[in-house]
Amino acid sequence: MAKVLRCSDLGTGCPKEIRAATEDELLKLAAEHAEKDHGISVAMIPPSMLAMVKAAIKDE
């Protein structure tokens, strides 16, 4: 079952939806999106934000 993350579910107002086959792959794509589109360096993502992202991942 595919996984989906809607950036707007994190309160950003960003319409980006990220889909991947696995949670690990989705987290990698989400980190790339955060850096490219939101200017958030992967190294600067606090554990609390990572937990929010993981909680927002849904099965598709």
N, CA, C and O atoms as a GROMACS GRO file, in nm:
protein
  240
    1MET      N    1   0.084  -0.117   0.000
    1MET     CA    2   0.000   0.000   0.000
    1MET      C    3   0.089   0.125   0.000
    1MET      O    4   0.183   0.135   0.079
    2ALA      N    5   0.059   0.216  -0.086
    2ALA     CA    6   0.138   0.340  -0.099
    2ALA      C    7   0.112   0.431   0.020
    2ALA      O    8   0.010   0.422   0.088
    3LYS      N    9   0.207   0.519   0.044
    3LYS     CA   10   0.199   0.618   0.152
    3LYS      C   11   0.187   0.757   0.090
    3LYS      O   12   0.239   0.782  -0.019
    4VAL      N   13   0.118   0.847   0.159
    4VAL     CA   14   0.102   0.984   0.111
    4VAL      C   15   0.119   1.081   0.227
    4VAL      O   16   0.077   1.054   0.340
    5LEU      N   17   0.182   1.192   0.197
    5LEU     CA   18   0.197   1.301   0.294
    5LEU      C   19   0.152   1.429   0.225
    5LEU      O   20   0.203   1.465   0.118
    6ARG      N   21   0.058   1.497   0.287
    6ARG     CA   22   0.012   1.626   0.236
    6ARG      C   23   0.077   1.734   0.322
    6ARG      O   24   0.052   1.741   0.443
    7CYS      N   25   0.158   1.815   0.262
    7CYS     CA   26   0.230   1.918   0.335
    7CYS      C   27   0.133   2.009   0.411
    7CYS      O   28   0.164   2.055   0.520
    8SER      N   29   0.017   2.033   0.354
    8SER     CA   30  -0.082   2.119   0.419
    8SER      C   31  -0.131   2.060   0.551
    8SER      O   32  -0.177   2.134   0.638
    9ASP      N   33  -0.123   1.928   0.567
    9ASP     CA   34  -0.163   1.865   0.693
    9ASP      C   35  -0.071   1.904   0.808
    9ASP      O   36  -0.103   1.881   0.924
   10LEU      N   37   0.043   1.963   0.774
   10LEU     CA   38   0.139   2.007   0.876
   10LEU      C   39   0.122   2.156   0.906
   10LEU      O   40   0.204   2.214   0.978
   11GLY      N   41   0.017   2.217   0.852
   11GLY     CA   42  -0.013   2.356   0.881
   11GLY      C   43   0.068   2.456   0.801
   11GLY      O   44   0.079   2.572   0.840
   12THR      N   45   0.125   2.412   0.688
   12THR     CA   46   0.209   2.501   0.610
   12THR      C   47   0.134   2.583   0.506
   12THR      O   48   0.182   2.689   0.463
   13GLY      N   49   0.017   2.536   0.465
   13GLY     CA   50  -0.054   2.602   0.356
   13GLY      C   51   0.003   2.563   0.221
   13GLY      O   52  -0.042   2.613   0.118
   14CYS      N   53   0.100   2.474   0.220
   14CYS     CA   54   0.164   2.426   0.096
   14CYS      C   55   0.079   2.314   0.036
   14CYS      O   56   0.040   2.222   0.108
   15PRO      N   57   0.049   2.320  -0.094
   15PRO     CA   58  -0.036   2.220  -0.157
   15PRO      C   59   0.035   2.090  -0.198
   15PRO      O   60  -0.028   2.000  -0.253
   16LYS      N   61   0.164   2.080  -0.173
   16LYS     CA   62   0.242   1.964  -0.218
   16LYS      C   63   0.193   1.834  -0.154
   16LYS      O   64   0.169   1.828  -0.033
   17GLU      N   65   0.178   1.732  -0.237
   17GLU     CA   66   0.146   1.597  -0.190
   17GLU      C   67   0.260   1.507  -0.235
   17GLU      O   68   0.301   1.509  -0.351
   18ILE      N   69   0.311   1.429  -0.142
   18ILE     CA   70   0.423   1.341  -0.170
   18ILE      C   71   0.374   1.198  -0.154
   18ILE      O   72   0.311   1.164  -0.055
   19ARG      N   73   0.405   1.115  -0.254
   19ARG     CA   74   0.365   0.974  -0.251
   19ARG      C   75   0.488   0.887  -0.270
   19ARG      O   76   0.580   0.920  -0.344
   20ALA      N   77   0.486   0.772  -0.200
   20ALA     CA   78   0.595   0.676  -0.214
   20ALA      C   79   0.544   0.539  -0.170
   20ALA      O   80   0.440   0.527  -0.105
   21ALA      N   81   0.619   0.437  -0.208
   21ALA     CA   82   0.580   0.301  -0.175
   21ALA      C   83   0.603   0.269  -0.027
   21ALA      O   84   0.530   0.189   0.031
   22THR      N   85   0.705   0.330   0.033
   22THR     CA   86   0.738   0.302   0.172
   22THR      C   87   0.751   0.430   0.252
   22THR      O   88   0.768   0.538   0.196
   23GLU      N   89   0.742   0.418   0.384
   23GLU     CA   90   0.758   0.534   0.471
   23GLU      C   91   0.899   0.592   0.458
   23GLU      O   92   0.916   0.714   0.454
   24ASP      N   93   0.999   0.506   0.453
   24ASP     CA   94   1.137   0.554   0.441
   24ASP      C   95   1.158   0.636   0.314
   24ASP      O   96   1.220   0.742   0.316
   25GLU      N   97   1.104   0.586   0.204
   25GLU     CA   98   1.116   0.658   0.076
   25GLU      C   99   1.041   0.790   0.083
   25GLU      O  100   1.089   0.893   0.034
   26LEU      N  101   0.923   0.788   0.144
   26LEU     CA  102   0.844   0.910   0.157
   26LEU      C  103   0.916   1.014   0.242
   26LEU      O  104   0.918   1.132   0.208
   27LEU      N  105   0.977   0.970   0.352
   27LEU     CA  106   1.051   1.064   0.438
   27LEU      C  107   1.168   1.126   0.364
   27LEU      O  108   1.199   1.244   0.385
   28LYS      N  109   1.234   1.049   0.280
   28LYS     CA  110   1.345   1.104   0.200
   28LYS      C  111   1.293   1.211   0.104
   28LYS      O  112   1.353   1.318   0.093
   29LEU      N  113   1.183   1.183   0.036
   29LEU     CA  114   1.124   1.280  -0.057
   29LEU      C  115   1.074   1.404   0.018
   29LEU      O  116   1.087   1.516  -0.031
   30ALA      N  117   1.017   1.383   0.136
   30ALA     CA  118   0.968   1.495   0.217
   30ALA      C  119   1.083   1.584   0.262
   30ALA      O  120   1.071   1.707   0.263
   31ALA      N  121   1.195   1.523   0.298
   31ALA     CA  122   1.312   1.600   0.339
   31ALA      C  123   1.364   1.684   0.223
   31ALA      O  124   1.402   1.799   0.241
   32GLU      N  125   1.367   1.625   0.103
   32GLU     CA  126   1.410   1.699  -0.016
   32GLU      C  127   1.316   1.816  -0.042
   32GLU      O  128   1.361   1.926  -0.076
   33HIS      N  129   1.185   1.794  -0.028
   33HIS     CA  130   1.086   1.900  -0.048
   33HIS      C  131   1.105   2.011   0.056
   33HIS      O  132   1.102   2.129   0.022
   34ALA      N  133   1.125   1.973   0.182
   34ALA     CA  134   1.142   2.072   0.288
   34ALA      C  135   1.262   2.161   0.260
   34ALA      O  136   1.257   2.282   0.282
   35GLU      N  137   1.369   2.102   0.211
   35GLU     CA  138   1.490   2.179   0.183
   35GLU      C  139   1.472   2.268   0.059
   35GLU      O  140   1.506   2.386   0.062
   36LYS      N  141   1.420   2.209  -0.047
   36LYS     CA  142   1.408   2.282  -0.174
   36LYS      C  143   1.301   2.392  -0.169
   36LYS      O  144   1.325   2.505  -0.212
   37ASP      N  145   1.184   2.358  -0.116
   37ASP     CA  146   1.070   2.450  -0.125
   37ASP      C  147   1.044   2.533   0.001
   37ASP      O  148   0.977   2.636  -0.005
   38HIS      N  149   1.098   2.488   0.115
   38HIS     CA  150   1.073   2.560   0.240
   38HIS      C  151   1.201   2.612   0.305
   38HIS      O  152   1.196   2.681   0.406
   39GLY      N  153   1.316   2.579   0.246
   39GLY     CA  154   1.443   2.628   0.300
   39GLY      C  155   1.480   2.568   0.434
   39GLY      O  156   1.556   2.627   0.510
   40ILE      N  157   1.425   2.449   0.464
   40ILE     CA  158   1.454   2.382   0.591
   40ILE      C  159   1.559   2.274   0.565
   40ILE      O  160   1.531   2.175   0.497
   41SER      N  161   1.677   2.294   0.619
   41SER     CA  162   1.784   2.196   0.604
   41SER      C  163   1.747   2.068   0.678
   41SER      O  164   1.694   2.073   0.789
   42VAL      N  165   1.776   1.956   0.617
   42VAL     CA  166   1.746   1.827   0.679
   42VAL      C  167   1.812   1.816   0.817
   42VAL      O  168   1.754   1.761   0.910
   43ALA      N  169   1.931   1.868   0.829
   43ALA     CA  170   2.004   1.862   0.956
   43ALA      C  171   1.937   1.947   1.064
   43ALA      O  172   1.961   1.927   1.183
   44MET      N  173   1.854   2.042   1.023
   44MET     CA  174   1.790   2.133   1.119
   44MET      C  175   1.650   2.088   1.161
   44MET      O  176   1.584   2.156   1.240
   45ILE      N  177   1.603   1.975   1.109
   45ILE     CA  178   1.469   1.927   1.143
   45ILE      C  179   1.474   1.864   1.283
   45ILE      O  180   1.539   1.762   1.302
   46PRO      N  181   1.404   1.925   1.379
   46PRO     CA  182   1.406   1.870   1.515
   46PRO      C  183   1.324   1.741   1.524
   46PRO      O  184   1.234   1.719   1.443
   47PRO      N  185   1.354   1.658   1.622
   47PRO     CA  186   1.278   1.532   1.640
   47PRO      C  187   1.128   1.555   1.653
   47PRO      O  188   1.050   1.472   1.608
   48SER      N  189   1.087   1.665   1.713
   48SER     CA  190   0.943   1.692   1.728
   48SER      C  191   0.877   1.713   1.592
   48SER      O  192   0.763   1.669   1.572
   49MET      N  193   0.946   1.779   1.499
   49MET     CA  194   0.890   1.800   1.366
   49MET      C  195   0.886   1.667   1.290
   49MET      O  196   0.789   1.639   1.219
   50LEU      N  197   0.989   1.587   1.304
   50LEU     CA  198   0.991   1.456   1.239
   50LEU      C  199   0.874   1.371   1.289
   50LEU      O  200   0.812   1.300   1.211
   51ALA      N  201   0.846   1.378   1.417
   51ALA     CA  202   0.733   1.304   1.473
   51ALA      C  203   0.601   1.352   1.414
   51ALA      O  204   0.513   1.271   1.385
   52MET      N  205   0.587   1.483   1.395
   52MET     CA  206   0.466   1.539   1.332
   52MET      C  207   0.452   1.490   1.189
   52MET      O  208   0.342   1.455   1.145
   53VAL      N  209   0.563   1.487   1.116
   53VAL     CA  210   0.561   1.441   0.977
   53VAL      C  211   0.518   1.295   0.974
   53VAL      O  212   0.432   1.258   0.895
   54LYS      N  213   0.578   1.212   1.058
   54LYS     CA  214   0.543   1.070   1.059
   54LYS      C  215   0.397   1.048   1.094
   54LYS      O  216   0.332   0.961   1.036
   55ALA      N  217   0.344   1.128   1.186
   55ALA     CA  218   0.204   1.116   1.225
   55ALA      C  219   0.109   1.157   1.111
   55ALA      O  220  -0.005   1.110   1.106
   56ALA      N  221   0.155   1.243   1.021
   56ALA     CA  222   0.072   1.292   0.911
   56ALA      C  223   0.073   1.199   0.790
   56ALA      O  224  -0.005   1.219   0.697
   57ILE      N  225   0.160   1.098   0.790
   57ILE     CA  226   0.166   1.004   0.678
   57ILE      C  227   0.044   0.914   0.682
   57ILE      O  228   0.009   0.857   0.786
   58LYS      N  229  -0.020   0.902   0.568
   58LYS     CA  230  -0.142   0.819   0.557
   58LYS      C  231  -0.118   0.709   0.454
   58LYS      O  232  -0.036   0.722   0.364
   59ASP      N  233  -0.192   0.599   0.471
   59ASP     CA  234  -0.194   0.495   0.369
   59ASP      C  235  -0.287   0.541   0.258
   59ASP      O  236  -0.390   0.605   0.282
   60GLU      N  237  -0.249   0.506   0.137
   60GLU     CA  238  -0.331   0.548   0.023
   60GLU      C  239  -0.408   0.428  -0.030
   60GLU      O  240  -0.484   0.441  -0.126
   0.00000   0.00000   0.00000
